[in-house]
Structures are given as C-alpha cells and as structure tokens.
Amino acid sequence: MTDQAVDTGGSKLPGNEQRPAAAPAPTVSQFLGRTRELKELRADIERTGLDTLSGRKAPRARVLLIAGRPGSGRTALAEELVRQVADRYRDGVLRARLTEPDGTPVPTERTARELLTALEVATPPGAAEDDLTEALREALADRRMLLLLDDAAAAEQVDALLPGTPDCLVVAVSEGPLTGIADVRPCTLGGLDTKSALELLGRLTGAVRITVDPRAAEGLVEECAGQPLALVLAGSWLAARPQAAVADLAKQLRTEGDEGPPSARLFRLSYAGLPATAQRILRLLSLAPAGLVDPHTASALAGCSVSAAHTTLDDFAALGLVRLLESPLPQYEVPGSLLPLLRALAESRERPAELQLARARMLERTVRLLQSCRAITETDSTEAREKLLGMPRTLRFPNPRAAADWLRVRQPALLAAARSAVADGELDTLARRLMSQLVRAMVAHFGTQASAPELYGIHRLVLDVAERRNLPREQAAALLNLADLDTRTGRTAEALARYRAALDAGREANDPYATGRAMESVGGAHQELGDYDRAADWYGRALAQRLARDERVDAARLYGRIATAHTYAGRYGEALRNWRSAVAGHRKNGDVAAQARALSELARVQEYAGRPEESLRTCQEAVEWARRADDVRLQAALQLRLADTLEHLGDPAAAKLHRGAAERMLGEELLESDSGAELGPNACEIRSASSKD
C-alpha cells in the first residue's frame, strides 16, 4: 500500500512502480521535511554493523528500514533517500513493490523475476523461487546497486531478495519492524513538522490562503496529525473550493469526530462532495486489478463513456483520490491506503449482483481490447480487418505500435486481472476468454520466447480453471503448453510428467489432436532423456493414430522422428526403413522441400551403416530435389556431404568439384560454419548420434 509522494501536484508518484526498473534518481526534489529522519538514515548506511564489530566482514547488503502506517509518507521518504544517495551506486536503482494494493503479499518468485528482467537477465519460465532468488543474488554479486523494496509485509520477503554483497544497499518500507533480519534499526515515522506541513498545504491551495489565517492553517495541520496523505486530501479539497476558508475545513473535521484516522475522515469529506455518479465510479474503482485503472477500465466498471470516465479520473486525481502515474498512456493508481475505504463503500452501497456485473463488464472490455490489440497485427487477413471495423472506434488502435505500447503499459494490470478472475471463481468463462486473448496478444506483439515467463503463469491459471471446472480438453491444452515451456528450459523430467497428464486429459476429452500431440511429445521427452527405445515406441503410437485418421503430413514427419530415435540407438536398419517411408510420404504429399531433407537424412544414415555408394546416390538425388525446392543452403550442405563421401571412396578430384560448388552457393564465410546445422533439427540430432557411436 504505497504512500502518496509529497510533490507539487500532490498526486503523482516519482515513477510508475508497477514493474521494477533500473533508473537514475530524479535530479530535482519537491520533498518536504523529514530532515532528522534523512540524517539518521544516511548515518545508518555508514554505521558499523554487528559483523564488523565481531571482526567479520558483512556477508550481505545493509538494510535500512522505514516504518510507518499507510499515509505517513514512508514511500516518499524512501524515494528521497534513494535520490540523495543514488550517486554512490554506480549500477543504478531497482524498485519493487512487495504487497498488492489489496494487502496481498506479492509472491517472491514474481518479484525476483521482475527484478531479474529489469537487470536484463534471462529468467527461465517456471523456475522455482529458490532458483530465481539465487539467480538474483548472482546477478547482483558484481554490481553496486540500491534496491528499494516498498511495502514489505514480512521479513521473509525482504530476506529472500537481499543481495549477498555489502556493496549493495537495500531500503525497505514496511508498516512495522521486520523482525528476523539482523542488524536493522527501523526509522519510525510520525507526522510532518508544522513548517513542512504548512508548506505542503500552501503548494496545493496557494500560499495566500495559508498566510492570511496561519492559526487556522496550523489547526488544520493538527487535525491532519501532520500525515502527508491527509494533508494532500485537505489541500486538494480546498483547491477545488476557492471560496472555502481554511478554518471552515478545520471546523468540519472537528465536527466529524475521531472516527478513524485523519485521512479516512478527509476521504469521507471529499467523497461526500462528489456528485452521485462520480461517487459510484469511485466506489467501483475498488475492483480495478492491482489498483491500476485507465479510462477504459473505469468506463467498463461504471457503464459510462470512455471520455466521461477519463474526465472523472482527472477530477479524482485533482482531489488526491487517485494518482496519475507517469506513463506514456493515461493510467491512474488507487492509493492502497484508500482501497479499504472504497471497498467498504462498494460493499455497503452496491448489491453483490451489481458488483459482479461490474467485474464482468470490465473483463469483457479487456477481452475486446486484447482482441483488437492482436487483430491490428493481422492486417493481411480479411477476417481480422472485418473484425476491427466491426469494433467501436474507442476500442481500435491506430497502428500495431500503439497496440504494443498499450499492451506493455497495461501488462501488470492485465496479468492481475487474470489472477483475480481465476481466484474469484465466479466468472470462469470470462477468465478463460481473457487468458486466451492475453496469450495471443503477447505472442503476436512480443513473441513466444520473450513472453515465456508470463505465458507460463497464464497457462498455470488456465490449468487451475480447467481442473476446477472439470474441462479435460482445456486441461490437456494447458498441460501441453506448460510442458513445452518446461522442455525449452531443460526441465525434461517435469515436461514428461505433464505430457503424460495431458495424454490422460486428452483421452478423457476424446480429443484426437491432444492425444496425438501428447504421445509424440512423450516420445520427444524420452528421446531427450536418452531412452531411445521408449521414444521410438511412443512415436510409433502417435504414427498409428495419424495413419488411422489419414493425416498424411503428420505421418510422414513421424516416420522421420522414429528414424531419428533408431539412429540414436544405433539401429541403422530400422532407421533406413523409416526414412524411406518418410521420403515416400513427403513425395505423396507433394512436399518437395521435406522430401529433399528426408533424402539427405537417409543418405547420412546410409553412410553411418557403411554403405557409401548408396549414400552417394541418395545424396545426389537429394541435391536434385533441394534444387527443385530452391533450398540453396540444403544444396550447399549436400554438396559438402558429397565431397566427404567421395573423399572416403578415394576420389579427391570429384570431391574438390563439389566443395567448389558449395563455395559458390554460400561463400567462404558460411562454409566456416557447421554445414549440418542448416539441415534442421533432425540433421543435428543424427550428427550427434554419429559422434556417440
């Protein structure tokens, strides 16, 4: 529940803190007061620790703790400290929030992944928390960085992320002491001093209104207990009412009584002054995922136009009720300290059915925006163009770049929307649609590899819903997607277990695609694990299904996979038979390029089997089919293989001619690379197999 930063506008954070990022500290500070606290914190950086006193070198980074209740300005103080000392840390600043706006602790796995992403360190999808935190410590081992860990809920969150080097500094923000982290002295915040509090009010209301009645202004500061959030709400309330006197507001607060903290009383006052329509919009903002809201989100929640929602959000920002974030697109944040108040209002003023309808409208709008975001990348498709033209203008993006920017800015909120929809459990159909469109949009704009960590989390959510709703078809799809990502990151044993589970789910759903895909993938996992007999067996099961369904293209490809497994196992006779079947299948299918590649692999296995003359003839045939397929790289690779075979047969002159032909095709530079790599995955696999023999 990050606090409001105290700056000139009174409603902006120093930066968009939804994802941690390495960034230089701001050069100009609008920070007010806290002189004593800043002095103590800076001195604490240099303080001799317990390890040094006992003669040992400090094993980890020093932790400075700023403790205070939400609304006390604790985040603002942390940001000011970071600004003042950032120049000591040459490698920059990392920021992360450890608690969601609704008070839910952020999983350490997610925080570590985001920090690694900010450091431009690749993070394998699905990696365990311990692996990610260890990778983070390794990444920071030779860096001198400052970490700002905001809104820590427990010591364990901070401890798991601590750099293992004293060259780094950690500034942690929490509501109370983080018992369990050694050698940490909390800097506990009270209210601002009177001078700073009056200056803050003056910035918001205009200095004249403060100077003409200083006693009333001091009384207002006292009613606000010097709390920055309360002062911002008070100053914004006065700024919106130029005719109101400072004394009037102080009097109203006194008549409110002592029910709740000053910020709560000022919030109720601001809320009461809003029109009924604006009050309803503000209440419904409690449903915004991760407390992040843009005009589309507010529009969908309230059922009003986007332009009206945008205007209302700006009005809320002027009153200090939301923060306008520094972002290339209009995006606002509901202060975490106000969320409980909004949630209580929503639950007391709205019927449960109305709240659920608002959630459904928000998810439906998000789904349609994601559809538009993806469709703009498919402008060559007539169907996609028609779909775009059929959408309201407010849901359309002008170009792919604008869509990608929206997706990047809104990604934290979109992922939070998916998590909350799945956790809610009442809108699973919309949740499934949201996750499906989110996956497609991210792949379309960022690619599968770049989006893999986020996709892994989405597929896990899909699996949760599929298991809860007993949807075996979707369960099989999610398991296959997760297993594929496991395979790409070398977790083959985990992938194998998921492929088997996907096979069971596919059979339960009577889904031939899922079962065939799962059987083939089980074979691939066994092959990766070196169990070539089982690999060939599972490929054979998948082949039998493809043949029964007359799926000739997949059948021809599977003959090649079976041949590859037999080659690894040294069963060249079986490998030759299956490669011949693959060649015949590709010929019947009219796939000239695939036929050329299969012939090239057949020639390679013939050479392994000690049949150089047959290999020579097959290779020459493969060259002809590669020429017909206009595959220059394959032709050149085959020419090199012909040269090797001819040298083996004792004809160096002919070998030289073929090497010259390959040189003319690709040039000297390409010849220096491994020619076998141009033949695709099967060629690489067979070459590796031959090296084992």
N, C-alpha and C positions, 0 to 999 in steps of 0.2 A: 504494500500500500504506500507507494511512493508519495512523498510530500510535495507540496507546491513550492516551486522555486520562487524566491523573492526577487523579482526583477521589475523593470519599469512597467511592463504590461501587466504584471501580476498574474498572468495566466499561461505562461509558456515555460516549458522545461528547457534546460540548456540544449537538449537534443532529443531525438527520437530514441527512447531507451528500449524499444521492443526487442531489438536484437543487439547483442554486444558488438562493439566495433572499436578498432584501434583508431584513435583520432587525436589530433593535437588539442590541447586545452584552449579554451577561448582566451583571447588576449585582453578583452575588456570585461570588467566585472561590475555588475549592478548590485552586488551583495551588500547587505546591511548588517552592522553589529557583529556579535559573537567574537569580539576581539580577544577576550580572555580564553575562550574555548579554542580558537585557532592557535593562539600562542602555546597552549598546553599540548595540543595535538602535534604541532611542529616539533616541540621539545621532545615529545614521546617517541618520535622517529629515531632520535639520536640516543635515547635513554639506554643505559647499559642493561641488558637482559639478564635473566637468571642464569642462562647458559654461560654467558661471558663471565659473570661473577664466579661461577664454579670452575672456570678455566677451560670451558669447552666452546668451540665455535658454534654459533647459532645454526641449527640444522635447516631452518625453514624461514620463510619470509616473516617480517614483523607484521602484526595485525593491529591496526588502530580501530577501535570500536566507538561509533557514535550511537548512543542510545537515546531514544525519546519516543513519545507517543505520536501516532499519526497526526499531522498538522502542526508539529513543533518546528518544522523547518530542518529536520535532520538530513534530508537529501540535499537541500540547498547548501547546508554547511559542508557536507561531504564533497559536493561539486566545487565549492570554493577552495577547500583544502587541496583537492586534486589540481585545480587551476594554479594554485600558488607553488606547488612542489613538482609539477609535471616535468619541468625542465631538467630535473635531476635524473629522469628515467628516459634514457635515450630512445628506447624501443616503443614508447608510447603508452597509451592508456587503454585498458579493456574495461567494459562495463557490462554488468549482467544483473538482472532482477531475479531474486530467488523466491519470490512469492507472487502468485497471481493476484489480480485486483480483488478477487472474492475471498482472499485469505488462504487459498490452497497452495501449499509449498510446490515449487517447480521441481520436477524430478532432476536429480543431479546429472543423470545421463543426458538430459536435454540441454542443461546449462553447459556442461563440459563440451558437448558437440558444437554449440553455438560459439563458445569461446575459441575452439579449435578452428572453426570456419572463419572467424574474424582474423585469426593468425594465418589463414590460408594454408592450413594443414588438412590434408585429406582425411576424412573420417569414414571408415567402412560402415555401410548401413547395417543396423542390427547389432553393432558392437556392444558388449556389456559395459555397465557403468564402470567397473574396475579398470577395464581396458582403456576407456576414454579418459578417465582421470589420470591414469598413468601416462597416457599419450600427452595430456596437457602438461603434466609436470616435466616430461621430456622436452616438450616444445619450449617451455619457459626456462629450462636449465641454463641455457647460454644467453638468455635475454635479461635486460634490466627494464622491467615494466612495472606499472602501477595498476592494480586491479581494484575497481570499485564494485563491491558486491552489495547491492541495495536490497533492503527489506528482507534480511535473513530471518527465517522463522526458528531455526535451531542451530546449535553449534556444529552439528554433523554436516550441514550444508556447506558451511564455510571451510571446515576442516578438510573435506574431501577435495576442495579446489585449491588448497594452499600450495603455492609454488615451493619446491624443495630447495630454494636458494635464498640466502639473505639479501641478494642483490635486488629482489623484488619487494614491493610494499603492497599490502592489502588494506584497503579501507572498507570496513564493514559497517552497514547500517542496520540497526535492529531496534525492536521495541524495548528489549531488556538485555541484561547481561548474557553473554554466550558462555555459560558455564561448561567447561570441558576443553576449552582452548587455553593452553598455558600462557602465562605472562601477558595477559590482556587486561588493561585498565580502561573501563568504559568512560567515555566523556558523556555525561548525562545532561540532557538539555532541559532547561525551563523556558520561560518566555523571553522575548527580546527586551533589551533595556529600553527605557521610556524614550530616549532620544531617537534611537533607531526605529522604534515602533511609530513615533510621530512622523518621522521622515517617510516611512513606507506609506502611511496614510496620506501624506501630502503628495506623494507621487501619483497616487490614484485619484484623489479628489481635487487636487490643486492646492498649492501651498497657502493661498489666501484663506481658504475655509478653515485651515488649522490655526493660522496665526491670529485670526480675528477672535477666536474663542479658545485660547490654549487650555483653559481649565476644563472645558467640555471635552476637548480632544484627549486630554490626559485621563479624564474619566472614562472615555470610550476605550482607551488602551487598557485601563484597569478592568473594564468589563470583558474585554477580549483576552485577559490574562497574558497579554503580550504574545499570544500564539500567532505565528505568521499566517496560517490558513484563515483563522478568524479575522485577522486584520485585513487580509485581502478581500474576504467576503464583505466586511464592513465598508472598506474603501470603495469597492465596486458598487455596492448598494447606494452609497452616497453619490458616486459619479453618475449613476443612472437617474438621480433625482437632484438636479442642480439647485432646486428651491429649498431642499431639506437642510436643516441645520444639524451640525454635528451633535448638538445637545439633544435634538429630537431622537436621533438613533440611540444614543446612550440611555435616554429615558425609556425607550421601547424595550431595550434589552433588560433594563432593571425590572420592568413590569412583567417580562417573560418568566422571571424567577430563575432558580438554579437548576432547572431540569436539563440535565445533560451538559456536556462541555460547551464553551462559548461558540465553537464552530457549528455545533448542532443547532444552537438557538439562532445563530445568524442564517444558517441554511433555511430553517423553517421560515424566517422572516422574508428571505429572498423568494422562497417558493410561494409564500402566500401572496406576494405582489405580482406573480405571473398570471397571465390570462389562463383560463381553464384548459384551452388547447395546448398551450405551452407546458402547463403542469403535467398533462398526460404524457406528452412527449418525453419530458424529463424523467417521469416515473419509469417509463418503458426503456430508458437507456440502461437501466439496471440489468437488462437482458443482453446487452451488447457483449459479444465474445471478447474475453480478456480486457473488458473495459474500453475497447477501441471501437470508435464509431466514426463513420463517414456519412455524408448526406444520404447515400443510398440506404445504409443501414437504418438511420433514423426515419427515413421515408417509409421503408417497409414495416418497421415496428409500429409506427403510428398510423399507417394507411393514408399518408398525405403526399403531396407532390415533392419531388426532389428539391426544387428551388425553395419551397417553403421550409423544408427540413434544414436546408443549408442556412437560410436566414435565421432560423430559430437557434441553430447551433452557434452561430456567431453571437447571437444575443446572450446565450448561456455563457460563452467564453468571456464576454464583456462583464458578466456578473461574477466571474470566478467559479462558476458551477461546473464547467468543463475546461480542459486545457487545449488550446490549439497547438498541435505538435509541429515541429519544424520538419516539413515533409514536402516533396515535390507535388503532392496531391493533398487536397483538404482532408485532414484527418484529426480527430479530436480524441482526448482521453478523459474518461470519468475518473476524478481523483478517488483513489482507493478508500480514503477516509470518509468519503461521502456515499460510497456504494451501499453500506448497510442501511443508511437512512433512506436512500432511494428504493432499496429492496423492500424495506418495511412499508413504505408508502404504497408501492405497487401491490404488495400482498393484501394491504388493508383496503385499497380503493378499487382494485380490479378483481373481477371474478377469475377463478383458475382457468376457466374455459377461454376467457379473453386473453390471458397471458399466454396460453398455449397457442392460440390463434396468431398472436403477435410473433411468437417464435417461428411458427410455420410460415408466416409471410416473409420474415427475414431470411429463412433458409431457402424458400422458393426464389426470392430475389437474388440471393447469392448464386443459386444454381443457374439462373438465367444469365447472370453476368459472366459466370465461368463458361457457359455455352458460347456466349458472344466473344469472350476472350479467345477461345480456341478457334471459333469459326473464322475470325479475321485472318488466321494463318492459312486458311484453306480457300483462298480467293480463286484458285483454279477450278474449284468444284462448284458446279452449278447448284447443287443441293445446298452447299454451305452459303452461297450468295443469296439464294432464296430465303434461307433461314434467317440470315442477317437482316434482309429487307423486311421480313415479317415481324421483326422486333421493334418495340418503341424506340424512338430516337435517343432517349435518355439511357438506354441500355447498350447502345452501339459505341464501339471505339473507332476513332477516325483512321487508325492505321495499326499495324502489328506492334510498332514501337510503343505506342500509347497503351496498348493492351498489356504488353510485357511490363511496362512501368507500373501499371495498376496492380498486376499480379505480384510483383516484387514488393511493393509497398504494403499491400494488404495480406501478404502471405502469413504473417503471425496471426492475424485475426481469422483468416480462413482456416488455418490449422486448429486454432482454438475453437472455432465454430464446429468443426468436425468432431473434436474431442467432446465438447459439451453436448452435442446432439446425440452421440453414442451413449454418453453417460446418462442422459435424460431418459432414454429408452422408450419414450412415447411417440417419437417421430422417426422411427427407424426407416420408413420408406424414403422420406426426405433426406435422412442422413446418408443412406446408400446412394441416392442420386448425387448428393453434394460431393461425396468422396469419389465417385466415378468421374464426375466432371472436373474435379480438382486434379486428379491424376492425369487426365487427358490434357488439361490446360498446361500443367507444369511440364509434361513431356513435350508438348508442342512448342513451348517457348524456351525452355531451358535444357531439354534433352534428358534422357533416362539416367545417364551417368551422373550428371550434375545434380539431379534431383533425388538420387537414390536414397540418401538418409531420410528425407521427408517422406518419400514414397513408402519406405519400409514401415514407418509409423502409421501411415494411412492404411496400408494393407493389413496391419495388425488390428486396426479399428474395424475394418471390413470383416475380418475373421470373427471378431467379438460379436458383431451383429448377426452374422450368419449362424454362429453357434447358438446364440440366444434365441433366434427365430427359427432354428432348425431348417436352414436353407442350404442343403448339401451342394447344389450347383455353385452358389456363391462361395461356399466354404472351400470347395475344390479350387476355384479360381484364385482366391486369396492365398491358399497354401502354395499353389504353383508359383504365384508372383513372389511370395516370401522366399521360397526355396531357390528360385532363380537368383534373387539378390544374395542369398547365402552362398550360392555357388560362385558368384563373381568375386566374393571376398574370401574365398578359400575355406569356408566352413562347410565342407562337403558332407561330413557325417550328419550335421544338422539338416542340411538340404535333403539328404537321403531320407531321413525320418519324415520330413514334410512331404516329399514326393509320394511316399507310401501312404501317408494320411490323405493326400489329395486323390490317390487312386481309390481308396476306400470311399471317399465322399463322392467321387465321380461315378462309381458303380452304384452307390445308393441313389444318386440322381438320375441314373440311366443316361448319362451324358457321354456319348462315344468320343467326342473331342477331348474332354478332360481325361478320360481313362487312357486313350491312346497317347496323349501328351505326357501323362504321368508315367506310363510304362516306359516310354522312350527316355524320359528324364531319369527314371530309376536306373536304367541301363547306363546312361551317361555318368551318373554318380558312381556306380560300381566301377566303371572304366577309370574314372579319375582316382579312385581308391586302389586301383591296381588289380581288381578282381575281374579279369577279362572273361572268364567263363560265365559268370553271372551277367556281365554286361551283354555278351552275345545272346544269352538266353532271354533277357528282357527285351533286347532289340527284336529278337525273333517273335516274342509275344505281340509286340507292337506291330510288327510286319504282318502277322496273321490277321490282326484286326483291320489293317489298312487294305489288305487284299480282299477280305470278306466284304468290305464296303466299296471295293473297286476304286480306291483312292490311289491312283497310279503314280502320281507325282511323289507323294509321301512314301509310297512303297519303294520306288527307285532310290530315293535318298536313304531309306533304312537299309537297303541292301549294302550301300556303301558304309554305313555305320557298323553293320555286322562284320563286314570285311575288315574294317579298321581294328575292331576288337580281336579278331582272329590273327591279324598281323602282329599286334602287340604280344599275343600269346605264342607266336612262332608257328602257328598252324597255317602255313602258306597255301596249302591245297584248298582249305576251306575259304581262305581269303580270296584266292583266284576265282573260285566258283561264284562267290557273291559279287565280286567286282564285275564279272562278265554279266551277271544278272542286272547289275546296276546300269551297265552300258546299254544292254538291251532295253531296259525300261526307259532310260532317257531318250533312246532312239525312237521308241514308240510314241513317247510324249512330244517329240519334235523339239526337245531342248538341246540345241546344238552345243551351247557352252557347257552344260552339265555333262554331256556325252564326252566332250574333249577332256574335261577334268577327270572323269572316271577312267577314261583310257590311259591318261597319264599315271594315275594311281595303279592301274593294272600293270602297266609297264614297270613301275617301280617294284611291285611285289614279285613280278617275274624275275627281275634281277636279283632280289633277295633269295629267291628259290633256286638260283643257279641256272637260269635259262636266259643267257644274254642274247641269243639270236632271236628268241621270241620277244624279249623285251625291246630289241631294236626295231622289229617290225611293228609292234604295238605303238611304240613311241612315234614312229614315222606316221602311223595312222592318226595318232593324237595331234600331231603337228598340223595335219591337213584339216582336221575338224576345228582346231583352235583358230586356224586361218579363216575358215568359214564363219566362225563366231566373232571374228575381228578382235580376238583377245591377244594383244601384242605381248603382254607380259608373260602369259602362259606359253606362247610360241617361243619366246626367248628362253624361258626356263627349260622347255623341252629340247631346244637346240643344245643347251648346255648338257642336259642329260644324255642326249645322243652322243655328244663329244666324249663324255665319260665312258659310255658303253663301248664306243669304237676304240678308245684307247685300251680298254680292258680286253677287247678282241684283237688287239695288235695292229690297228690301222690309224696311226697318228696323223697321217696326211688328211684323211677324211675328218678326223676329229678337229683338226685345225680349221677346216672349212666351216664346220658347224659353229665353232666358237666365234668365228668372224661374223657369221650371220647373226648370232645373238648380240654381238657388239654393235652391229649396225642398227639393230632394233632398239636397243635401250641405252647405248652409250657406255663409256667407261665407268662413270660414277655408279650407275645402277648395277653394273656387274660386280662391283666390290661388295654389294650387299648379298645376303643369303638368298640365292635364287629359289630355294624351296619354299621360302615364306610367301612367294607370290602365288602359290598353288592352292591357298585356302587352308582351312583347319585340318582337313584330312591329310593333306600332304605333310603338314608339320607333324602330325601325330605319327605318320608312318616313318618319317625320317627319324623321329625319336626312338621308335621301336627298333629300327635297324641298328641304332647305336648301342642298344642294350644287348643285342644278340652277339 
